[in-house]
Amino acid sequence: MTETITRQCKATNRMGIRCGKSAMHAQTICHMHGGKSPQNIRAAKKRMLEMADGAMVALQDAIDHGDHKESTHAARIVLDRSGLGPSSTIDLHDKSGDDYSRMSADELAEKARQLAAEAERATKEETE
């Protein structure tokens, strides 16, 4: 069974054979052919932000005229990849007033486990 690459790198090698790697997001080339260069990353971000306007129009249309599942899903992907999607933040400041400098290594480890569990619960709640 062969896997189909939908967005294949458009670059070719010296013999004229097309690269078989996947192109990077919002680009036509892979990382080996310059996709990670600063100017290409900037151009890809610019293209994604330009697509965000159309995505917002599609979402507004879905709100006004009923949910269009495919266009809504595509619009959410565009907004997420352009940095305009939902985000979550974790407050790392301790509001309990604990003085960590006086805790033993075991107490610090237990506190770290508690904080990690709280952060995981908060993340799950945000995604639901």
Contacts in CASP RR format, 6 or more apart in sequence:
PFRMAT RR
TARGET T0000
AUTHOR 0000-0000-0000
METHOD contacts of the structure
MODEL  1
MTETITRQCKATNRMGIRCGKSAMHAQTICHMHGGKSPQNIRAAKKRMLE
MADGAMVALQDAIDHGDHKESTHAARIVLDRSGLGPSSTIDLHDKSGDDY
SRMSADELAEKARQLAAEAERATKEETE
5 20 0 8 1.000
5 21 0 8 1.000
5 22 0 8 1.000
7 22 0 8 1.000
7 23 0 8 1.000
7 28 0 8 1.000
8 18 0 8 1.000
8 19 0 8 1.000
8 20 0 8 1.000
8 21 0 8 1.000
8 22 0 8 1.000
8 23 0 8 1.000
9 18 0 8 1.000
9 19 0 8 1.000
9 20 0 8 1.000
9 21 0 8 1.000
9 22 0 8 1.000
9 23 0 8 1.000
9 28 0 8 1.000
9 29 0 8 1.000
9 30 0 8 1.000
9 32 0 8 1.000
9 33 0 8 1.000
10 18 0 8 1.000
10 19 0 8 1.000
10 23 0 8 1.000
10 28 0 8 1.000
10 29 0 8 1.000
11 18 0 8 1.000
11 19 0 8 1.000
11 29 0 8 1.000
11 30 0 8 1.000
11 33 0 8 1.000
12 18 0 8 1.000
12 19 0 8 1.000
13 19 0 8 1.000
19 29 0 8 1.000
19 30 0 8 1.000
19 32 0 8 1.000
19 33 0 8 1.000
20 30 0 8 1.000
21 30 0 8 1.000
21 31 0 8 1.000
21 32 0 8 1.000
22 30 0 8 1.000
23 29 0 8 1.000
23 30 0 8 1.000
24 30 0 8 1.000
24 31 0 8 1.000
24 35 0 8 1.000
24 36 0 8 1.000
24 40 0 8 1.000
24 44 0 8 1.000
25 44 0 8 1.000
25 48 0 8 1.000
25 81 0 8 1.000
26 44 0 8 1.000
26 45 0 8 1.000
26 47 0 8 1.000
26 48 0 8 1.000
26 81 0 8 1.000
27 35 0 8 1.000
27 40 0 8 1.000
27 43 0 8 1.000
27 44 0 8 1.000
29 35 0 8 1.000
29 40 0 8 1.000
34 40 0 8 1.000
35 41 0 8 1.000
35 44 0 8 1.000
45 82 0 8 1.000
48 78 0 8 1.000
48 81 0 8 1.000
48 82 0 8 1.000
48 83 0 8 1.000
49 82 0 8 1.000
49 84 0 8 1.000
51 78 0 8 1.000
51 82 0 8 1.000
52 78 0 8 1.000
52 79 0 8 1.000
52 82 0 8 1.000
52 84 0 8 1.000
54 75 0 8 1.000
54 78 0 8 1.000
55 74 0 8 1.000
55 75 0 8 1.000
55 76 0 8 1.000
55 78 0 8 1.000
55 79 0 8 1.000
55 82 0 8 1.000
56 75 0 8 1.000
56 79 0 8 1.000
58 68 0 8 1.000
58 71 0 8 1.000
58 72 0 8 1.000
58 74 0 8 1.000
58 75 0 8 1.000
59 72 0 8 1.000
59 75 0 8 1.000
59 76 0 8 1.000
59 79 0 8 1.000
61 68 0 8 1.000
61 71 0 8 1.000
62 68 0 8 1.000
62 71 0 8 1.000
62 72 0 8 1.000
62 75 0 8 1.000
76 85 0 8 1.000
79 85 0 8 1.000
80 86 0 8 1.000
86 126 0 8 1.000
88 122 0 8 1.000
88 123 0 8 1.000
88 126 0 8 1.000
90 119 0 8 1.000
90 122 0 8 1.000
90 123 0 8 1.000
94 100 0 8 1.000
98 111 0 8 1.000
100 108 0 8 1.000
100 111 0 8 1.000
103 111 0 8 1.000
END
